[in-house]
Amino acid sequence: MNIFIDNKNGSPIYDQIYNQIKSSIINGELKENDALPSIRNLAKDLRISVITTKRAYDELEREGFIYTLPAKGCFVAPKNTELLREENLKRIEELLTEVQRRAAACNLSADDIIEMYKYLDQN
């Protein structure tokens, strides 16, 4: 698992870690029961505070993406299909908002967008 910290991003480091691990879980790159790097090792590899890494892991656990076994580490939680569905719906809404914004800039109607979607769906 590769995590990249972008200091120019403007987003807090713990949030960048949280988002990248969460994306890897949702996209299936990390599978159910896969072990995550230990909090200390990840902090050392990224050259950041253990507290920052712990905060990201705590948030992932709070939202049900990972679980912790004392003295064993953190692991990817069994997928909650409803949670994943909601995450995907949220992402689709974000993408559709972007499509809507770009379509307006090009004077495309909703019918034009639907036609484009139908064409893509056929391929």
Salt bridges, closest charged atoms under 4 A:
ASP58 OD1 - LYS54 NZ 3.11
GLU59 OE1 - ARG62 NH2 2.74
GLU87 OE1 - LYS22 NZ 2.89
GLU94 OE1 - ARG91 NH1 3.45
GLU98 OE2 - ARG101 NH2 2.53
GLU98 OE2 - ARG102 NE 2.53
